[in-house]
């Protein structure tokens, strides 16, 4: 049996999945938030608005730069490709056809 057989791959996937499930279930009690009291923020505004706007600006800028680069690449002169005929070797004769 090789290391890349279907059975070996299936068992490796089962072990990896089991480990992931154990970590998920084991970390669940620590992820439960406390319900007592409220949390006051020391920041008077949220950061999500400015960060989201900056991400959109960077994304649109990247899209524009990519489109300009593609446009320049499509205007580049096309170099013709020379295709030479394929040379096929003669078929080999068998030993039975070779008079010695």
Biopython code that builds the backbone (N, CA, C, O; Angstrom):
import numpy as np
from Bio.PDB.StructureBuilder import StructureBuilder

atoms = [
    (1, "UNK", "N", (0.844, -1.165, 0.000)),
    (1, "UNK", "CA", (0.000, 0.000, 0.000)),
    (1, "UNK", "C", (0.898, 1.239, 0.000)),
    (1, "UNK", "O", (1.782, 1.370, 0.847)),
    (2, "UNK", "N", (0.665, 2.156, -0.964)),
    (2, "UNK", "CA", (1.473, 3.366, -1.039)),
    (2, "UNK", "C", (0.912, 4.415, -0.080)),
    (2, "UNK", "O", (-0.205, 4.299, 0.423)),
    (3, "UNK", "N", (1.725, 5.434, 0.153)),
    (3, "UNK", "CA", (1.306, 6.497, 1.072)),
    (3, "UNK", "C", (0.202, 7.363, 0.475)),
    (3, "UNK", "O", (-0.470, 8.094, 1.203)),
    (4, "UNK", "N", (0.008, 7.292, -0.832)),
    (4, "UNK", "CA", (-0.982, 8.137, -1.497)),
    (4, "UNK", "C", (-2.225, 7.367, -1.897)),
    (4, "UNK", "O", (-2.965, 7.823, -2.768)),
    (5, "UNK", "N", (-2.479, 6.235, -1.303)),
    (5, "UNK", "CA", (-3.667, 5.471, -1.654)),
    (5, "UNK", "C", (-4.906, 6.150, -1.067)),
    (5, "UNK", "O", (-4.805, 7.010, -0.192)),
    (6, "UNK", "N", (-6.070, 5.747, -1.567)),
    (6, "UNK", "CA", (-7.328, 6.353, -1.111)),
    (6, "UNK", "C", (-7.577, 6.066, 0.365)),
    (6, "UNK", "O", (-8.082, 6.924, 1.089)),
    (7, "UNK", "N", (-7.230, 4.874, 0.808)),
    (7, "UNK", "CA", (-7.447, 4.512, 2.209)),
    (7, "UNK", "C", (-6.574, 5.368, 3.134)),
    (7, "UNK", "O", (-7.045, 5.852, 4.164)),
    (8, "UNK", "N", (-5.306, 5.552, 2.766)),
    (8, "UNK", "CA", (-4.407, 6.356, 3.595)),
    (8, "UNK", "C", (-4.849, 7.818, 3.614)),
    (8, "UNK", "O", (-4.808, 8.475, 4.654)),
    (9, "UNK", "N", (-5.267, 8.312, 2.467)),
    (9, "UNK", "CA", (-5.729, 9.695, 2.406)),
    (9, "UNK", "C", (-6.996, 9.879, 3.242)),
    (9, "UNK", "O", (-7.135, 10.880, 3.944)),
    (10, "UNK", "N", (-7.910, 8.926, 3.169)),
    (10, "UNK", "CA", (-9.131, 9.008, 3.964)),
    (10, "UNK", "C", (-8.850, 8.981, 5.455)),
    (10, "UNK", "O", (-9.464, 9.722, 6.222)),
    (11, "UNK", "N", (-7.927, 8.132, 5.863)),
    (11, "UNK", "CA", (-7.627, 8.076, 7.296)),
    (11, "UNK", "C", (-6.940, 9.354, 7.767)),
    (11, "UNK", "O", (-7.191, 9.818, 8.879)),
    (12, "UNK", "N", (-6.081, 9.921, 6.935)),
    (12, "UNK", "CA", (-5.428, 11.178, 7.324)),
    (12, "UNK", "C", (-6.446, 12.304, 7.436)),
    (12, "UNK", "O", (-6.377, 13.124, 8.350)),
    (13, "UNK", "N", (-7.395, 12.339, 6.498)),
    (13, "UNK", "CA", (-8.433, 13.364, 6.555)),
    (13, "UNK", "C", (-9.318, 13.176, 7.780)),
    (13, "UNK", "O", (-9.744, 14.156, 8.391)),
    (14, "UNK", "N", (-9.602, 11.921, 8.148)),
    (14, "UNK", "CA", (-10.423, 11.657, 9.324)),
    (14, "UNK", "C", (-9.709, 12.109, 10.597)),
    (14, "UNK", "O", (-10.339, 12.674, 11.492)),
    (15, "UNK", "N", (-8.414, 11.866, 10.685)),
    (15, "UNK", "CA", (-7.653, 12.290, 11.859)),
    (15, "UNK", "C", (-7.621, 13.818, 11.942)),
    (15, "UNK", "O", (-7.824, 14.384, 13.017)),
    (16, "UNK", "N", (-7.368, 14.487, 10.814)),
    (16, "UNK", "CA", (-7.315, 15.949, 10.826)),
    (16, "UNK", "C", (-8.672, 16.532, 11.197)),
    (16, "UNK", "O", (-8.740, 17.497, 11.957)),
    (17, "UNK", "N", (-9.751, 15.961, 10.673)),
    (17, "UNK", "CA", (-11.087, 16.443, 11.009)),
    (17, "UNK", "C", (-11.413, 16.219, 12.465)),
    (17, "UNK", "O", (-12.024, 17.075, 13.105)),
    (18, "UNK", "N", (-11.011, 15.073, 13.000)),
    (18, "UNK", "CA", (-11.264, 14.784, 14.411)),
    (18, "UNK", "C", (-10.516, 15.755, 15.324)),
    (18, "UNK", "O", (-11.063, 16.217, 16.326)),
    (19, "UNK", "N", (-9.289, 16.058, 14.985)),
    (19, "UNK", "CA", (-8.510, 17.002, 15.787)),
    (19, "UNK", "C", (-9.169, 18.373, 15.755)),
    (19, "UNK", "O", (-9.238, 19.051, 16.781)),
    (20, "UNK", "N", (-9.651, 18.786, 14.593)),
    (20, "UNK", "CA", (-10.309, 20.089, 14.485)),
    (20, "UNK", "C", (-11.580, 20.130, 15.331)),
    (20, "UNK", "O", (-11.851, 21.131, 15.993)),
    (21, "UNK", "N", (-12.350, 19.060, 15.312)),
    (21, "UNK", "CA", (-13.583, 19.017, 16.096)),
    (21, "UNK", "C", (-13.271, 19.039, 17.586)),
    (21, "UNK", "O", (-13.969, 19.709, 18.347)),
    (22, "UNK", "N", (-12.236, 18.319, 18.021)),
    (22, "UNK", "CA", (-11.858, 18.305, 19.433)),
    (22, "UNK", "C", (-11.445, 19.709, 19.880)),
    (22, "UNK", "O", (-11.847, 20.159, 20.953)),
    (23, "UNK", "N", (-10.650, 20.399, 19.066)),
    (23, "UNK", "CA", (-10.260, 21.762, 19.429)),
    (23, "UNK", "C", (-11.462, 22.694, 19.465)),
    (23, "UNK", "O", (-11.542, 23.559, 20.337)),
    (24, "UNK", "N", (-12.388, 22.535, 18.542)),
    (24, "UNK", "CA", (-13.573, 23.391, 18.504)),
    (24, "UNK", "C", (-14.441, 23.178, 19.738)),
    (24, "UNK", "O", (-14.884, 24.139, 20.366)),
    (25, "UNK", "N", (-14.680, 21.929, 20.080)),
    (25, "UNK", "CA", (-15.523, 21.624, 21.236)),
    (25, "UNK", "C", (-14.788, 21.984, 22.530)),
    (25, "UNK", "O", (-15.406, 22.461, 23.481)),
    (26, "UNK", "N", (-13.502, 21.764, 22.567)),
    (26, "UNK", "CA", (-12.736, 22.065, 23.780)),
    (26, "UNK", "C", (-12.616, 23.547, 24.067)),
    (26, "UNK", "O", (-12.506, 23.943, 25.227)),
    (27, "UNK", "N", (-12.634, 24.376, 23.035)),
    (27, "UNK", "CA", (-12.483, 25.811, 23.251)),
    (27, "UNK", "C", (-13.818, 26.527, 23.408)),
    (27, "UNK", "O", (-13.829, 27.727, 23.680)),
    (28, "UNK", "N", (-14.926, 25.846, 23.248)),
    (28, "UNK", "CA", (-16.243, 26.477, 23.333)),
    (28, "UNK", "C", (-16.528, 27.087, 24.703)),
    (28, "UNK", "O", (-17.044, 28.204, 24.746)),
    (29, "UNK", "N", (-16.224, 26.424, 25.839)),
    (29, "UNK", "CA", (-16.534, 27.057, 27.140)),
    (29, "UNK", "C", (-15.783, 28.361, 27.359)),
    (29, "UNK", "O", (-16.302, 29.264, 28.015)),
    (30, "UNK", "N", (-14.597, 28.478, 26.835)),
    (30, "UNK", "CA", (-13.838, 29.714, 27.008)),
    (30, "UNK", "C", (-14.340, 30.842, 26.136)),
    (30, "UNK", "O", (-14.037, 32.007, 26.394)),
    (31, "UNK", "N", (-15.102, 30.517, 25.108)),
    (31, "UNK", "CA", (-15.584, 31.540, 24.191)),
    (31, "UNK", "C", (-16.927, 32.123, 24.604)),
    (31, "UNK", "O", (-17.401, 33.075, 23.984)),
    (32, "UNK", "N", (-17.536, 31.579, 25.622)),
    (32, "UNK", "CA", (-18.836, 32.079, 26.071)),
    (32, "UNK", "C", (-18.630, 33.420, 26.768)),
    (32, "UNK", "O", (-17.828, 33.546, 27.693)),
    (33, "UNK", "N", (-19.370, 34.408, 26.303)),
    (33, "UNK", "CA", (-19.221, 35.751, 26.872)),
    (33, "UNK", "C", (-19.977, 35.863, 28.181)),
    (33, "UNK", "O", (-21.012, 35.227, 28.379)),
    (34, "UNK", "N", (-19.455, 36.661, 29.046)),
    (34, "UNK", "CA", (-20.140, 36.909, 30.314)),
    (34, "UNK", "C", (-21.355, 37.806, 30.091)),
    (34, "UNK", "O", (-21.316, 38.709, 29.255)),
    (35, "UNK", "N", (-22.433, 37.562, 30.836)),
    (35, "UNK", "CA", (-23.663, 38.332, 30.648)),
    (35, "UNK", "C", (-23.829, 39.426, 31.685)),
    (35, "UNK", "O", (-24.782, 40.202, 31.610)),
    (36, "UNK", "N", (-22.948, 39.505, 32.625)),
    (36, "UNK", "CA", (-23.116, 40.489, 33.693)),
    (36, "UNK", "C", (-22.504, 41.827, 33.327)),
    (36, "UNK", "O", (-21.318, 41.900, 33.003)),
    (37, "UNK", "N", (-23.307, 42.896, 33.376)),
    (37, "UNK", "CA", (-22.793, 44.247, 33.165)),
    (37, "UNK", "C", (-22.636, 44.600, 31.694)),
    (37, "UNK", "O", (-22.721, 43.750, 30.807)),
    (38, "UNK", "N", (-22.404, 45.886, 31.473)),
    (38, "UNK", "CA", (-22.179, 46.382, 30.121)),
    (38, "UNK", "C", (-20.739, 46.865, 30.008)),
    (38, "UNK", "O", (-20.097, 47.183, 31.009)),
    (39, "UNK", "N", (-20.257, 46.912, 28.810)),
    (39, "UNK", "CA", (-18.885, 47.343, 28.564)),
    (39, "UNK", "C", (-18.924, 48.744, 27.979)),
    (39, "UNK", "O", (-19.588, 48.989, 26.972)),
    (40, "UNK", "N", (-18.214, 49.652, 28.612)),
    (40, "UNK", "CA", (-18.139, 51.020, 28.113)),
    (40, "UNK", "C", (-16.906, 51.150, 27.242)),
    (40, "UNK", "O", (-15.833, 50.659, 27.593)),
    (41, "UNK", "N", (-17.059, 51.799, 26.125)),
    (41, "UNK", "CA", (-15.938, 52.007, 25.216)),
    (41, "UNK", "C", (-15.255, 53.318, 25.549)),
    (41, "UNK", "O", (-15.921, 54.315, 25.829)),
    (42, "UNK", "N", (-13.943, 53.323, 25.521)),
    (42, "UNK", "CA", (-13.204, 54.558, 25.780)),
    (42, "UNK", "C", (-13.000, 55.369, 24.504)),
    (42, "UNK", "O", (-12.533, 56.506, 24.564)),
    (43, "UNK", "N", (-13.346, 54.799, 23.354)),
    (43, "UNK", "CA", (-13.217, 55.498, 22.079)),
    (43, "UNK", "C", (-14.572, 56.120, 21.760)),
    (43, "UNK", "O", (-15.580, 55.414, 21.742)),
    (44, "UNK", "N", (-14.616, 57.432, 21.508)),
    (44, "UNK", "CA", (-15.915, 58.070, 21.278)),
    (44, "UNK", "C", (-16.537, 57.776, 19.911)),
    (44, "UNK", "O", (-17.701, 58.110, 19.689)),
    (45, "UNK", "N", (-15.806, 57.171, 19.008)),
    (45, "UNK", "CA", (-16.343, 56.855, 17.689)),
    (45, "UNK", "C", (-15.907, 55.443, 17.302)),
    (45, "UNK", "O", (-14.996, 54.874, 17.903)),
    (46, "UNK", "N", (-16.564, 54.896, 16.304)),
    (46, "UNK", "CA", (-16.186, 53.574, 15.832)),
    (46, "UNK", "C", (-15.144, 53.705, 14.737)),
    (46, "UNK", "O", (-15.133, 54.674, 13.977)),
    (47, "UNK", "N", (-14.277, 52.721, 14.673)),
    (47, "UNK", "CA", (-13.200, 52.731, 13.684)),
    (47, "UNK", "C", (-13.652, 52.054, 12.398)),
    (47, "UNK", "O", (-13.000, 52.206, 11.365)),
    (48, "UNK", "N", (-14.744, 51.316, 12.439)),
    (48, "UNK", "CA", (-15.165, 50.524, 11.288)),
    (48, "UNK", "C", (-15.478, 51.398, 10.081)),
    (48, "UNK", "O", (-15.190, 50.997, 8.953)),
    (49, "UNK", "N", (-16.056, 52.577, 10.279)),
    (49, "UNK", "CA", (-16.406, 53.442, 9.149)),
    (49, "UNK", "C", (-15.198, 53.911, 8.362)),
    (49, "UNK", "O", (-15.131, 53.665, 7.158)),
    (50, "UNK", "N", (-14.233, 54.580, 8.998)),
    (50, "UNK", "CA", (-13.056, 55.049, 8.261)),
    (50, "UNK", "C", (-12.208, 53.917, 7.676)),
    (50, "UNK", "O", (-11.667, 54.052, 6.578)),
    (51, "UNK", "N", (-12.093, 52.821, 8.394)),
    (51, "UNK", "CA", (-11.307, 51.702, 7.884)),
    (51, "UNK", "C", (-11.992, 51.087, 6.675)),
    (51, "UNK", "O", (-11.321, 50.725, 5.709)),
    (52, "UNK", "N", (-13.307, 50.963, 6.706)),
    (52, "UNK", "CA", (-14.035, 50.419, 5.566)),
    (52, "UNK", "C", (-13.926, 51.306, 4.344)),
    (52, "UNK", "O", (-13.750, 50.815, 3.229)),
    (53, "UNK", "N", (-14.030, 52.611, 4.547)),
    (53, "UNK", "CA", (-13.901, 53.545, 3.422)),
    (53, "UNK", "C", (-12.495, 53.484, 2.838)),
    (53, "UNK", "O", (-12.331, 53.492, 1.618)),
    (54, "UNK", "N", (-11.483, 53.423, 3.693)),
    (54, "UNK", "CA", (-10.107, 53.317, 3.192)),
    (54, "UNK", "C", (-9.902, 52.014, 2.426)),
    (54, "UNK", "O", (-9.197, 52.006, 1.417)),
    (55, "UNK", "N", (-10.494, 50.922, 2.877)),
    (55, "UNK", "CA", (-10.360, 49.644, 2.169)),
    (55, "UNK", "C", (-11.006, 49.708, 0.788)),
    (55, "UNK", "O", (-10.468, 49.173, -0.181)),
    (56, "UNK", "N", (-12.159, 50.364, 0.706)),
    (56, "UNK", "CA", (-12.822, 50.507, -0.596)),
    (56, "UNK", "C", (-11.982, 51.371, -1.522)),
    (56, "UNK", "O", (-11.854, 51.055, -2.705)),
    (57, "UNK", "N", (-11.409, 52.448, -1.016)),
    (57, "UNK", "CA", (-10.573, 53.317, -1.852)),
    (57, "UNK", "C", (-9.351, 52.561, -2.364)),
    (57, "UNK", "O", (-9.002, 52.669, -3.540)),
    (58, "UNK", "N", (-8.701, 51.797, -1.489)),
    (58, "UNK", "CA", (-7.534, 51.012, -1.911)),
    (58, "UNK", "C", (-7.951, 49.958, -2.940)),
    (58, "UNK", "O", (-7.228, 49.729, -3.909)),
    (59, "UNK", "N", (-9.084, 49.326, -2.746)),
    (59, "UNK", "CA", (-9.547, 48.316, -3.694)),
    (59, "UNK", "C", (-9.875, 48.890, -5.048)),
    (59, "UNK", "O", (-9.501, 48.314, -6.070)),
    (60, "UNK", "N", (-10.574, 50.027, -5.082)),
    (60, "UNK", "CA", (-10.910, 50.667, -6.360)),
    (60, "UNK", "C", (-9.638, 51.166, -7.039)),
    (60, "UNK", "O", (-9.508, 51.071, -8.260)),
    (61, "UNK", "N", (-8.709, 51.690, -6.266)),
    (61, "UNK", "CA", (-7.429, 52.118, -6.849)),
    (61, "UNK", "C", (-6.665, 50.957, -7.466)),
    (61, "UNK", "O", (-6.101, 51.091, -8.551)),
    (62, "UNK", "N", (-6.644, 49.829, -6.785)),
    (62, "UNK", "CA", (-5.984, 48.645, -7.332)),
    (62, "UNK", "C", (-6.662, 48.149, -8.590)),
    (62, "UNK", "O", (-5.992, 47.716, -9.528)),
    (63, "UNK", "N", (-7.986, 48.206, -8.621)),
    (63, "UNK", "CA", (-8.726, 47.812, -9.820)),
    (63, "UNK", "C", (-8.373, 48.725, -10.987)),
    (63, "UNK", "O", (-8.158, 48.244, -12.100)),
    (64, "UNK", "N", (-8.310, 50.033, -10.752)),
    (64, "UNK", "CA", (-7.976, 50.980, -11.816)),
    (64, "UNK", "C", (-6.558, 50.754, -12.337)),
    (64, "UNK", "O", (-6.333, 50.765, -13.547)),
    (65, "UNK", "N", (-5.608, 50.549, -11.435)),
    (65, "UNK", "CA", (-4.230, 50.301, -11.855)),
    (65, "UNK", "C", (-4.141, 49.004, -12.656)),
    (65, "UNK", "O", (-3.430, 48.945, -13.659)),
    (66, "UNK", "N", (-4.844, 47.982, -12.228)),
    (66, "UNK", "CA", (-4.833, 46.719, -12.968)),
    (66, "UNK", "C", (-5.427, 46.851, -14.357)),
    (66, "UNK", "O", (-4.914, 46.272, -15.314)),
    (67, "UNK", "N", (-6.511, 47.616, -14.469)),
    (67, "UNK", "CA", (-7.105, 47.826, -15.791)),
    (67, "UNK", "C", (-6.177, 48.618, -16.708)),
    (67, "UNK", "O", (-6.079, 48.320, -17.899)),
    (68, "UNK", "N", (-5.496, 49.624, -16.163)),
    (68, "UNK", "CA", (-4.545, 50.388, -16.973)),
    (68, "UNK", "C", (-3.380, 49.524, -17.430)),
    (68, "UNK", "O", (-2.939, 49.638, -18.573)),
    (69, "UNK", "N", (-2.878, 48.668, -16.560)),
    (69, "UNK", "CA", (-1.774, 47.777, -16.944)),
    (69, "UNK", "C", (-2.213, 46.806, -18.029)),
    (69, "UNK", "O", (-1.459, 46.527, -18.961)),
    (70, "UNK", "N", (-3.429, 46.292, -17.911)),
    (70, "UNK", "CA", (-3.932, 45.366, -18.920)),
    (70, "UNK", "C", (-4.112, 46.082, -20.260)),
    (70, "UNK", "O", (-3.834, 45.515, -21.316)),
    (71, "UNK", "N", (-4.577, 47.327, -20.206)),
    (71, "UNK", "CA", (-4.772, 48.081, -21.440)),
    (71, "UNK", "C", (-3.445, 48.338, -22.142)),
    (71, "UNK", "O", (-3.355, 48.232, -23.365)),
    (72, "UNK", "N", (-2.404, 48.678, -21.362)),
    (72, "UNK", "CA", (-1.080, 48.881, -21.950)),
    (72, "UNK", "C", (-0.536, 47.582, -22.534)),
    (72, "UNK", "O", (0.095, 47.599, -23.591)),
    (73, "UNK", "N", (-0.770, 46.464, -21.866)),
    (73, "UNK", "CA", (-0.270, 45.179, -22.349)),
    (73, "UNK", "C", (-0.983, 44.768, -23.625)),
    (73, "UNK", "O", (-0.380, 44.135, -24.491)),
    (74, "UNK", "N", (-2.269, 45.119, -23.759)),
    (74, "UNK", "CA", (-2.992, 44.734, -24.966)),
    (74, "UNK", "C", (-2.591, 45.597, -26.153)),
    (74, "UNK", "O", (-2.775, 45.176, -27.296)),
    (75, "UNK", "N", (-2.044, 46.801, -25.920)),
    (75, "UNK", "CA", (-1.600, 47.661, -27.011)),
    (75, "UNK", "C", (-0.167, 47.346, -27.455)),
    (75, "UNK", "O", (0.293, 47.895, -28.456)),
    (76, "UNK", "N", (0.524, 46.501, -26.754)),
    (76, "UNK", "CA", (1.899, 46.151, -27.103)),
    (76, "UNK", "C", (1.912, 45.438, -28.453)),
    (76, "UNK", "O", (0.979, 44.701, -28.775)),
    (77, "UNK", "N", (2.969, 45.655, -29.246)),
    (77, "UNK", "CA", (3.024, 44.999, -30.555)),
    (77, "UNK", "C", (3.099, 43.475, -30.406)),
    (77, "UNK", "O", (3.758, 42.942, -29.513)),
    (78, "UNK", "N", (2.409, 42.818, -31.299)),
    (78, "UNK", "CA", (2.367, 41.361, -31.262)),
    (78, "UNK", "C", (3.526, 40.817, -32.084)),
    (78, "UNK", "O", (3.674, 41.161, -33.257)),
    (79, "UNK", "N", (4.332, 39.983, -31.484)),
    (79, "UNK", "CA", (5.467, 39.377, -32.171)),
    (79, "UNK", "C", (4.974, 38.109, -32.856)),
    (79, "UNK", "O", (4.434, 37.220, -32.198)),
    (80, "UNK", "N", (5.157, 38.018, -34.182)),
    (80, "UNK", "CA", (4.684, 36.808, -34.861)),
    (80, "UNK", "C", (5.499, 35.585, -34.436)),
    (80, "UNK", "O", (6.709, 35.666, -34.227)),
    (81, "UNK", "N", (4.824, 34.484, -34.319)),
    (81, "UNK", "CA", (5.469, 33.239, -33.918)),
    (81, "UNK", "C", (5.722, 32.422, -35.179)),
    (81, "UNK", "O", (4.795, 32.155, -35.944)),
    (82, "UNK", "N", (6.964, 32.027, -35.398)),
    (82, "UNK", "CA", (7.320, 31.226, -36.556)),
    (82, "UNK", "C", (7.138, 29.764, -36.187)),
    (82, "UNK", "O", (7.703, 29.278, -35.207)),
    (83, "UNK", "N", (6.341, 29.073, -36.989)),
    (83, "UNK", "CA", (6.080, 27.667, -36.734)),
    (83, "UNK", "C", (6.807, 26.852, -37.778)),
    (83, "UNK", "O", (6.518, 26.961, -38.969)),
    (84, "UNK", "N", (7.745, 26.041, -37.342)),
    (84, "UNK", "CA", (8.503, 25.183, -38.253)),
    (84, "UNK", "C", (7.782, 23.851, -38.388)),
    (84, "UNK", "O", (7.110, 23.413, -37.454)),
    (85, "UNK", "N", (7.913, 23.208, -39.527)),
    (85, "UNK", "CA", (7.266, 21.896, -39.671)),
    (85, "UNK", "C", (7.878, 20.884, -38.711)),
    (85, "UNK", "O", (9.069, 20.930, -38.406)),
    (86, "UNK", "N", (7.058, 19.995, -38.255)),
    (86, "UNK", "CA", (7.487, 18.976, -37.310)),
    (86, "UNK", "C", (8.215, 17.876, -38.048)),
    (86, "UNK", "O", (7.699, 17.332, -39.025)),
    (87, "UNK", "N", (9.414, 17.541, -37.591)),
    (87, "UNK", "CA", (10.182, 16.464, -38.205)),
    (87, "UNK", "C", (9.916, 15.177, -37.428)),
    (87, "UNK", "O", (10.272, 15.052, -36.256)),
    (88, "UNK", "N", (9.297, 14.247, -38.095)),
    (88, "UNK", "CA", (8.976, 12.976, -37.463)),
    (88, "UNK", "C", (10.032, 11.970, -37.882)),
    (88, "UNK", "O", (10.259, 11.794, -39.079)),
    (89, "UNK", "N", (10.686, 11.303, -36.938)),
    (89, "UNK", "CA", (11.708, 10.324, -37.323)),
    (89, "UNK", "C", (11.067, 9.115, -37.996)),
    (89, "UNK", "O", (9.897, 8.797, -37.785)),
    (90, "UNK", "N", (11.873, 8.465, -38.803)),
    (90, "UNK", "CA", (11.390, 7.268, -39.500)),
    (90, "UNK", "C", (11.088, 6.184, -38.469)),
    (90, "UNK", "O", (11.755, 6.107, -37.437)),
    (91, "UNK", "N", (10.094, 5.353, -38.739)),
    (91, "UNK", "CA", (9.779, 4.290, -37.774)),
    (91, "UNK", "C", (10.926, 3.292, -37.679)),
    (91, "UNK", "O", (11.609, 3.015, -38.665)),
    (92, "UNK", "N", (11.121, 2.767, -36.501)),
    (92, "UNK", "CA", (12.206, 1.799, -36.267)),
    (92, "UNK", "C", (11.793, 0.430, -36.756)),
    (92, "UNK", "O", (10.639, 0.019, -36.634)),
    (93, "UNK", "N", (12.745, -0.248, -37.298)),
    (93, "UNK", "CA", (12.488, -1.604, -37.738)),
    (93, "UNK", "C", (12.753, -2.567, -36.591)),
    (93, "UNK", "O", (13.608, -2.324, -35.739)),
    (94, "UNK", "N", (12.026, -3.631, -36.586)),
    (94, "UNK", "CA", (12.240, -4.618, -35.519)),
    (94, "UNK", "C", (13.464, -5.454, -35.840)),
    (94, "UNK", "O", (13.964, -5.422, -36.964)),
    (95, "UNK", "N", (13.940, -6.190, -34.876)),
    (95, "UNK", "CA", (15.118, -7.050, -35.056)),
    (95, "UNK", "C", (14.839, -8.176, -36.057)),
    (95, "UNK", "O", (15.758, -8.666, -36.714)),
    (96, "UNK", "N", (13.589, -8.580, -36.171)),
    (96, "UNK", "CA", (13.257, -9.679, -37.098)),
    (96, "UNK", "C", (13.419, -9.237, -38.538)),
    (96, "UNK", "O", (13.731, -10.064, -39.395)),
    (97, "UNK", "N", (13.216, -7.947, -38.836)),
    (97, "UNK", "CA", (13.329, -7.433, -40.193)),
    (97, "UNK", "C", (14.770, -7.117, -40.567)),
    (97, "UNK", "O", (15.050, -6.859, -41.738)),
    (98, "UNK", "N", (15.674, -7.128, -39.629)),
    (98, "UNK", "CA", (17.052, -6.733, -39.864)),
    (98, "UNK", "C", (17.885, -7.973, -40.240)),
    (98, "UNK", "O", (18.162, -8.813, -39.384)),
    (99, "UNK", "N", (18.279, -8.084, -41.509)),
    (99, "UNK", "CA", (19.117, -9.247, -41.881)),
    (99, "UNK", "C", (20.552, -9.037, -41.392)),
    (99, "UNK", "O", (21.147, -7.990, -41.648)),
    (100, "UNK", "N", (21.087, -9.993, -40.717)),
    (100, "UNK", "CA", (22.443, -9.848, -40.183)),
    (100, "UNK", "C", (23.436, -10.732, -40.850)),
    (100, "UNK", "O", (24.616, -10.712, -40.498)),
]
sb = StructureBuilder()
sb.init_structure("model")
sb.init_model(0)
sb.init_chain("A")
sb.init_seg("    ")
for serial, (resi, resn, name, xyz) in enumerate(atoms, 1):
    if name == "N":
        sb.init_residue(resn, " ", resi, " ")
    sb.init_atom(name, np.array(xyz, "f"), 0.0, 1.0, " ", f" {name:<3s}", serial, name[0])
structure = sb.get_structure()
